[in-house]
Amino acid sequence: MAGASFGYDPRRPVLRGIDMLVPRGRVVAIMGGSGCGKTTILRLVGGQLRPQEGSVRVDGQSVPDLGRDGLFALRRRIGMLFQFGALFTDMSVYENVAFPIREHTDLDESLIRDLVLMKLHAVGLRGAAQLYPNELSGGMARRVALARAIALDPTLVLYDEPFAGLDPISLGVVGQLIRQLNDALGITSVIVTHDVYESLKIVDYLYFVSAGRIVAHGTPDEVRRSTDPFVRQFVDGEPDGPVAFHYPARPYAEDFGIRAS
């Protein structure tokens, strides 16, 4: 992604000149406050949105220039773990994982069964194949969603807040699964997350986004040592700093009609 800019409203751009490189086989995190444009970056990568300026390339292909067939072919090589999992509630665990395989291949049911059970085994949930989403804990549901995301052996997996709402044990399990599956399957992973602590344990590189721009980036060790005000505010959870506590407004006295004496 080079110089990518995008806005739903021309007067309020969401992304402004984003430059980002994700090397093959790496786990890269995109971090920043709510509404800063992190998920919009994922939508540009997946071709749901087209940049108004700049370029977006995946595996050497210019995503905005792909036609319908080319975009579908690209998406077949991209796995997606949606926020909170987004499992189909009226399908069993088995059927959820089988869905993308049936949608995109003509494999026999016997082979689909083997693939689904292999993916579920990889996330530790082969024994839960016949359960339904309402019978799963939050952590289990996220692991099923991960099994579905890798069902077609993608080269790239996009994660939108994979740690949101998880207890500490489930969070640690999901984090380690992302790292282990990335390395074992040779996947490239891009994670949008707010979880600084878990991300620093599993990622190779981090980008920090604020007001639609990349304001800092580096390896986990560089982030830990960073003295950049934005990085320190985000990592340490400070309520005020470069990201101000107060939304821009007129002077306080002016709003209340107070005149200086």
N, C-alpha and C positions, 0 to 999 in steps of 0.2 A: 504494500500500500504506500503510495507516494503522493504527497500533496493533496490528499483526498479531503474534499469539503462537501458538506451536505446540510440542507435545512428544509424542514417541512414548510416553513414560512420564510420567504426571502429576507424579511426584516429581522428574523431571529435564527441565525445559523446554529445548527447543532454541533457540527464538526468543522474545524477550520484548519486546513492544511496538515492533515494527519500523515506522518511518516512512520511506518512500522514495518519491521522485518521479522518474520518468524521462520527460523531455519528448520529444515526437515528433521524430524525426530525429537524435537525439543518440546518442553512444556513451558508455555509463556502465559503470564497472567496480565490482565488489563484491570487496573484498579482505579478508583476514584469515587467521588460522592454520587449520590442518587441524582439522576437526570443530567449527568455530564456527557453522555453520548456513548457509553460503553456498549450497550446492546445494539445501538445503531451501527457500530463498527461490525458486529457479527452479521447484521442484516446486509451490509455492503459485501462482506465476504461471501455470503450465501446467495447473493444476487437478488434478494428481495427488494433491495433499493439500489439505485445507481447514483454514483457520485456526480455532483454538479460540476466539480473540478477535480483534476488529478486522476490517478489510476488505481485500480485494484486488480492484482494478479494472484492467481492460485495455481500452483504447479505449472507455472509458465504461461497460463492462459489469462487473457484479459476478460475478467468476469462481465463488465458492462457491455462488451462487444459480442457476447455469446447470444445466439438465437435460442429459440425454445428447446430444440433437441439438444443443443450443446450444453445449455444450462441444466437440463434434466440429467445428462450424462455426468456433469460435474457434481451435481448434488448426490448422485449415487455413490460417489467416493467421499462424501462428507457425512459424518455422523453428528447428531445434535442431541444434547441433553438439555431439555427445557427446564426453566425454573420450576421447582417443586415436582419435577418428573413428567407431568402431563400424561400420565398413563390413561388408556381407554378404560373407563370404569366398568363397562359392561363386558369386558374381555378378561379372561384369566391371565395370569402371569405368562403362561406358555403362549397364548394367543397374541399378547402384546409384543413379545419378542419375535414371534413368527411373522407378524404383520408386514414389516418392511421386506422380508425375504420373499413372501408371497407376492407382494406388490411389484417387486423389481426383477424377479427371476421366474423361470418355469421349472424349478426343481421338483422332483418327486417328493411326496409327503414324507416318505421314509428318510430321505436325506435332510429335509427341513427339520424333522424331529431330532435328528442327530445334531444338527447345527444349533438348534435352540437349546438343547440340553447342555451342549458344550459351552455356550455363552453363559447360561445360568450357573453352570459349575464354576466358571471363571470368576463370578461375583459371589460365590458361596450360597446360591439359592436354588440349586437343582431340586432340592426337596420341596420347594414352594411352588413348583410349576403349575399346580392345579388350584392354587389360591387366587382370590380376586383382590384388586387394589384395596377395597375396604377392609380386608383382613390383614393388611400389612402395616407394619410400623413405618414411620417416616423414613428411617434409614433404609429399611428393606425396599420401600417403593423407589427410593433414589438409586439403589443398586440394580433393581429391575430396569429402570430407565437407562442405566449405563449399559446393561446387557443389550437392550434394544438399540442403543446408539452404535454399538460395535457389531451388530448382527451381520452387516454386509462387508465386514473387514475394511472399513474406510481408511483412507490415507490421512485424513484430517478429521478431528473431532472438536466441535465447538461446545463449550459448557457455559450456560447462562446461570450464574449463581448456584453452583452445585452444592454448596454447603448451607444454604439458607434454611433455617428452621430445624437444624439437626442438633441432637444432643452431643456432648463431647465425644462419646464412644463412636457413634455413627459417623460423626464428622471425620474422626481419625481414620475410620475404616474406608470411607469414600475417598478421602484424600490419598491414602496409600494405594487404593485400587486404581485411581487415575494414573498415578506414577508407574505402578507395576505393569498395567496393561499397555501404557504408552511405550514402555521399553520392550516388553515381551512381543508386542505386535508390530513394532516399528511405526507407530502412529505419531502424528504431529498434533499437539493439543493446544488450544487457545481457551483460557479460562477467564471469564468475567466474574469477579468476586469482590466482596468487601472484607473477606476474612484474611487479615494480614498474617496472623500467626500461622495458620495452616498453610497458606500459600508459600511463605518463606521456607517451609520444610520440604516442599515437593517440586517447586518450579525451578527452571533454569534462568529465567529472565522475567523482569517486570516492567510494565509501562504504567505510568500514572497520568490520568487524564483529568483536566480541570477546565471548565468553560469551553469544552470542545477542542482543546489543544493538548498535545503531549507536553507536560511540564517537567517530567523527570523520568529516567529509566535507568536500569542497571541490574546486575546480578543480585541474588539475595544478600551476599556479603557486602556488596556496595550499598545496598539499601539500608542494612543495619548500621553501617558506618556513616551514612549520609548526614550532612548538616543542612541540607536544603530545607528551607522553612516549610514548604508544602509537604514534603516527604515526612518530616518530623511530626507535623500536625496530624497527618493521616495515620502514621504508624503508632504514635503515642496516644491517639484519640483525644487531642486537645480540642476544646469547644470553640476556640477563637484563634485566628491566625490569618494566613493568606486566604483561607475560606472563612469569610467573616460571619460572625454570629448574626448580625443585623443585615437584613435585606436592604439594598440601597433605598433611601427615602429622603424626603426633605428634612431640613433641620427640625429637631424636636419642638423647639419653641415656636417655630412658624406654624406647625400643624395645630398647636393649641392656642394660637393667637396671642402669644406672650411677647410683649415688646420689651426690648432692652431699655433699661432706665438710664 
